[in-house]
Amino acid sequence: MAELSAKKTRWNEWVLEKLFFFCAFVSVITTAAVIFILLEETLTFFETVPVLEFLTGTRWTPLLEPKHYGILPLVAGTMLIVIGAAIVALPIGVASAIFLSEYASHRARSIIKPILEILAGIPTVVYGYFAHVYHAWTADHSSRHSNLQRSKRGDRGRYHGTPHGCVTL
């Protein structure tokens, strides 16, 4: 009887081993295909756009004529959001961690920690949507901005740091 259960276990292990190998193989093939497609599209792109113009260009207008593909505005916008997120996340995150580990009572810790874990579980897309729709809208319609400033679309980038800072927490 013990011999029969050992053979059954070995058969189950063999099936699982083959299943895991197949999953790993599909994962490797998918990754290789993504890398191949990205390299192919990159080479096609750089046949029409010089690399130096791409790296040093200050205009990103791929839909307008003449087309410009300068990456610097995108890098600058990303850095603006990263700095804004760090300004929000670093002080609040460090203060929260110090409070929870050193000063909070057991009851407070048992309430606050699950709330922070739930916030960490919210997908970043939700925070991005919140930033795009609500936060930028309220910034556009606040009394501090004149009609001239409301029309500047590039001005919205600084308002996206706050929700991204919340994601970082």
N, C-alpha and C positions, 0 to 999 in steps of 0.2 A: 504494500500500500504506500509506503514511504517512497518507493522507487517511482511509482506512478505520479505522485504529486511533484517530485523533482523533475520529471520529464515535462510535465505540464508547465511548471515554472520556467524551465529552460525554453520551451516553445514560446511562451509569452514574452520572455526576454528577447528572443530572436526577432519576434515581430516588432517589438518596441525599438530594438536596435536598428532594424531596417527602416522603420518609420522616421526615427530621429535622423538617420543618415539622409533619407530623402528630403526631409525638411531643411537640413543644413545644406544639401546640394542645391535645392531651389533657392535658398537664400544667397548662396555664393554666385549662382548664375544670374540672379536678379541684380545683385550688386555689380557684377561685371558688365551686364547689359546697360545699366544706368551710367557707369563710368564711360563705356564705349560711346553711348549716345551723346553724353555731355562733351566728350573730346571731339567727336565728329561735328557737332553744332558749333563748338568754340572755334575750330579750324575754319569752318565755313564763314563764321562771323568775322574773324580776323583776316579773311581774304578781302573783305570789302572795307573794313575799318582798320587803319593803322594802329598798332599797339600803343605807340607813343601818344597819339591823339586820344585814345581811349583812357589812358592813365592820367593824362594831364589836362584833358578838356574840362571846361567849366560850364558846359551846357549839356543838358540831357533832354533832347526833344526828338525821340525816335518816330513820332507820328506826324511831325510837321516837316514842311519842305523849306529849306534844306535840312536834312536830318543831321543831328549831332548826338554823339554817343560819349560824352565826357563823364567819367565816373565820379569826379570830385564832388559834385552836388549831392550825390547819394551817400558818399562817405561822410561828408559834413553833416548831413541830416541824421545819419546813424550815430555819429559821435555826439551830436546835440541831444539825442534821446538817451544815449548811454549815460552822459554826464547828468542829465536831469534825473534819470532813474537812480543813479548812484547818490545824488544829493538827497533824494527821498529815502532810499532803502538803507543806506549805511547807518545813519544815526538812529533811525527807528529800529532797524534790525539788531544793532548792537545793544541799544538800550533795552529792547524787549528780551534779548537773550540774557543780559545781566540781571534784569528784574526777575525773570522766571527762575534762573538758577540760584540767585543769591537772596532775594528779598521776598518773593511771593510766598504766601502761605500754601499749604498743601491744597486747600480748597480752591484758592485762586488759580493755582497752577493746573488743577484738574478741569477748570472751566476754560481758561485762556488757551492752553495747549491744543485741545481739539479744534477750537475755532481757527487757530493759525494753521493747523493741518488741513482743515477744510479749504481755507483760502489757498493753500499751496496746491491743492488738488484741482482747482479750477483751471481749465485749459487757458493758455495764453491768448488764444484766439478770442475768448470772451472778453478778456481785459483789453485787447486791441480794439474790439468792436466798441466797447464802452468808451475808450479814448477817442475813437474816431467820431462816433455819433454824439455822445453826450458831452464829454469834456470839452471838445473843440467847439461844439455848438454854444455852450455856456460862455466860453471865452470870447466867441465872436459877438455875443449879444450882451456882454457885460457893459456897464455904464462907462467903464474906463476907456473903451475903444470907440474911436470915431468911425464914421462911415468909410473914410479913406483907409483906415487900418483894417476894417473888416474884409476888404476886398483882397488883401494880401494872403494868398493861399500858403505861401512859404512860412508865414508867421505861426501857423498851427503846430509846427514841429515841436516848439518848446512846451506845449501843453501835453504832449504825449509822454513826457518823462514821468509824470506822477503815477499814472496807471501801471507803467512798466516798472516803476519802483515798487509798487505793491506786489507785482508778480515776483520780483526779486526777493522780497521778504520771505 
